[in-house]
Amino acid sequence: MTIEDLRAAYKMAYDTPDGATVLEDLGLRFHMRSSTYVPDSNEAAFREGQRSVMLFIHNMLAEPIDREDTAEDE
């Protein structure tokens, strides 16, 4: 399986109304758009681990940046 195949699988799983609902819920539960800071360093590390999974999913769903297009704009 290529990275493109894997990205397509992620998009198929999350590019539905139910998938969007699940993704939004996961984002709220696992600190996608909030701070992971708490005074307990172990808890903070745990929360940051949860957040890193959400960031990975978000990056898999994002369109890859075409570096040639951005180089032409400079």
N, C-alpha and C positions, 0 to 999 in steps of 0.2 A: 504494500500500500504506500502510495506517495503522499507527501504533505498536502498536495492538492486534493487527493481522494479523501484524506482525513478532514480537511476544511469543508469539503462538500458534505460529508457525513454530519459534521457539527451543524452546518447550516440547515440541513434537512431536519435534524432533530429539533432545532430551536426556531426555525422560520415558519412557525404555525401559531395560531392564537394561544393554544395551550402551552407551547414551548416558550412564547414570550412571557406568559404569566409565570411559569416556573422560573425562568431566568430572572425576572423582576423580584420574585420572592427570594431566590438564592442571593441576589445582590443585596437585598435588605438584611437578610439574616447573617451574611458573611462579609459585611463591611466593604462592599464594592465602592461606595461613595461616602464613607465615613472614616473617622479616625480609628485606628486599632490601639491607640494608647490607653493603657491602664497602669496604675502604679506597680502592679505585680508583673515583673519581667517575664515570668513563665506564661502567664495569661496573655500578655502582649505578643509574645512569640507565637502562641497558639492562634490568636486572632489574625496575625499577619500571615500565617500559613493558610488559613481559610481564605483570606483576601487574595493570596497569590493564585489559588485555584480559580477564583472568579476572574482575575486578570487574564489568566491563560485562556479561559473560555471566551472572554471578550476579544482577545487577540485572534483567536481562531475564527471568530465570526466577522472580524474586520477585513476589509479588502486590503490586500497587500499593496504597499506603496511601490509604484513603478519609478525606480531611481532615474531612468533615462528621461522621463517626463519632467521630473523636478530639476534635473541638470539643465534642460533646455530653457527653463524659466529664469535662470540666473543671469 
